[in-house]
Amino acid sequence: MKLSAGLLLYRPSPGGVEVLLVHMGGPFWARKDEHAWSIPKGEYDEGEDPAAVAVREFTEELGNPPPDGPTLALGSARQSTKTVTVFARPGDFDAAAAVSNTFTLQWPPRSGRFQEFPEVDRAGWFDLPTAAGKLVKGQVVFLARLADRLAET
């Protein structure tokens, strides 16, 4: 099973809290919005520190490191063929300034033509109910965990 770690940035908003999500890049996700967003995350190898990986992947997918701050562990959940571990941190980030790393893909399939696509094509801040409709289904559990952790403090 593959391992993945991510960092869910959150900030207070008039309605409670907002989270920073990224829209997955590439041609498959280009025209999708509902359940086509993700927590900034990436794969890692057994033995790597998931919290460090989450910060690294945030930086790669958004072009800047996350703000420093206390980090909440939100645990792990299975998403398709991966186990995703997520951490949350308070802070602000200019979503419009996000610049992602890229990947190469043969597109259209079997065309022999390779193109580069951004791993993430945009980022945005969403309240928790809106974020639940945007996130891929396997990551929605982390929104409830964040809300529970924030209610404890």
C-alpha positions as CSV (number, residue, x, y, z in Angstrom):
1,M,0.0,0.0,0.0
2,K,1.3,3.5,-0.9
3,L,1.7,6.1,1.9
4,S,0.9,9.8,1.5
5,A,1.0,12.7,3.9
6,G,-0.6,16.1,3.7
7,L,-1.0,19.4,5.4
8,L,-4.4,21.1,5.8
9,L,-4.0,24.8,6.4
10,Y,-6.9,26.5,8.2
11,R,-7.9,30.0,9.3
12,P,-10.8,31.6,11.2
13,S,-13.6,33.0,9.1
14,P,-16.9,34.8,9.9
15,G,-18.7,31.5,9.6
16,G,-16.2,29.5,11.6
17,V,-13.2,28.1,9.8
18,E,-11.9,27.9,6.2
19,V,-9.4,25.3,4.8
20,L,-7.0,25.6,1.9
21,L,-7.5,23.0,-0.8
22,V,-5.8,22.4,-4.1
23,H,-7.5,21.5,-7.4
24,M,-5.7,18.5,-9.0
25,G,-3.9,19.3,-12.3
26,G,-3.8,17.5,-15.5
27,P,-6.4,16.7,-18.2
28,F,-8.4,14.2,-16.2
29,W,-9.4,16.8,-13.6
30,A,-9.5,19.9,-15.8
31,R,-13.3,20.1,-16.2
32,K,-14.2,18.6,-12.8
33,D,-14.9,20.6,-9.6
34,E,-17.0,18.4,-7.3
35,H,-14.8,16.0,-5.5
36,A,-11.8,17.1,-7.6
37,W,-9.9,19.0,-4.9
38,S,-7.4,17.7,-2.4
39,I,-5.5,18.4,0.7
40,P,-1.9,19.3,-0.5
41,K,-0.2,16.0,-0.1
42,G,2.2,13.5,-1.6
43,E,3.7,10.1,-1.4
44,Y,6.5,9.0,0.9
45,D,8.5,5.9,1.7
46,E,8.3,3.8,4.8
47,G,10.6,5.3,7.4
48,E,10.2,8.9,6.4
49,D,8.6,11.4,8.8
50,P,5.0,12.0,7.6
51,A,4.9,15.5,9.2
52,A,8.1,16.5,7.3
53,V,6.7,15.0,4.1
54,A,3.5,17.0,4.6
55,V,5.4,20.3,4.8
56,R,7.6,19.3,1.8
57,E,4.6,18.4,-0.4
58,F,2.7,21.6,0.6
59,T,5.8,23.5,-0.6
60,E,6.0,21.6,-3.9
61,E,2.4,21.9,-4.7
62,L,1.9,25.5,-3.7
63,G,5.3,27.0,-4.4
64,N,5.9,28.3,-0.9
65,P,6.3,26.7,2.5
66,P,3.4,26.7,4.9
67,P,3.4,29.3,7.7
68,D,4.9,28.1,11.0
69,G,2.5,27.2,13.8
70,P,1.3,24.5,16.0
71,T,0.5,21.3,14.1
72,L,-2.5,19.0,14.9
73,A,-2.3,15.4,13.9
74,L,-5.5,14.4,12.2
75,G,-4.6,10.7,11.8
76,S,-4.8,8.5,8.8
77,A,-7.5,7.2,6.4
78,R,-7.5,4.9,3.4
79,Q,-8.0,6.6,0.1
80,S,-8.2,4.2,-2.8
81,T,-4.9,2.4,-2.9
82,K,-3.2,4.8,-0.4
83,T,-3.1,5.4,3.3
84,V,-3.2,9.2,3.7
85,T,-1.9,10.8,6.9
86,V,-2.9,14.5,7.5
87,F,-1.8,17.2,9.7
88,A,-3.5,20.6,10.2
89,R,-1.9,24.0,10.9
90,P,-3.4,27.4,11.4
91,G,-2.2,30.1,9.1
92,D,-2.9,32.2,6.0
93,F,-1.7,31.7,2.5
94,D,-2.3,33.6,-0.7
95,A,-4.1,31.0,-2.8
96,A,-3.9,33.1,-5.9
97,A,-0.1,33.0,-5.7
98,A,0.1,29.2,-5.7
99,V,2.6,27.9,-8.3
100,S,2.9,24.1,-8.5
101,N,5.5,21.7,-9.7
102,T,4.7,19.8,-12.9
103,F,4.5,16.2,-14.2
104,T,4.8,14.7,-17.7
105,L,2.0,12.7,-19.2
106,Q,1.3,11.2,-22.6
107,W,-1.7,13.1,-23.7
108,P,-3.9,12.3,-25.5
109,P,-3.4,8.6,-24.4
110,R,-1.4,6.5,-26.9
111,S,-0.7,9.6,-29.0
112,G,3.0,9.5,-28.5
113,R,2.9,13.2,-27.5
114,F,4.0,14.0,-24.0
115,Q,2.9,17.2,-22.3
116,E,3.7,18.8,-18.9
117,F,0.9,19.6,-16.6
118,P,0.9,21.3,-13.2
119,E,0.4,18.9,-10.3
120,V,-2.0,21.4,-8.9
121,D,-3.7,24.0,-11.2
122,R,-5.2,26.3,-8.5
123,A,-5.8,26.6,-4.8
124,G,-8.7,28.1,-2.8
125,W,-10.1,28.7,0.6
126,F,-13.4,27.0,1.5
127,D,-15.7,26.8,4.5
128,L,-16.1,23.2,5.8
129,P,-19.4,22.4,4.2
130,T,-18.2,23.7,0.8
131,A,-14.9,21.9,1.2
132,A,-16.7,18.6,1.9
133,G,-18.3,18.8,-1.6
134,K,-15.0,19.8,-3.3
135,L,-12.6,17.2,-1.6
136,V,-12.1,13.8,-3.1
137,K,-14.3,11.5,-1.0
138,G,-11.5,9.7,0.8
139,Q,-10.3,12.9,2.4
140,V,-13.6,14.3,3.7
141,V,-13.1,12.5,7.0
142,F,-10.2,14.9,7.8
143,L,-12.6,17.9,7.8
144,A,-14.7,16.3,10.6
145,R,-11.5,15.5,12.5
146,L,-10.3,19.1,12.2
147,A,-13.7,20.4,13.4
148,D,-13.6,18.0,16.4
149,R,-10.0,19.0,17.3
150,L,-10.8,22.7,17.1
151,A,-13.9,22.2,19.3
152,E,-11.7,20.7,22.0
153,T,-9.6,23.8,22.3
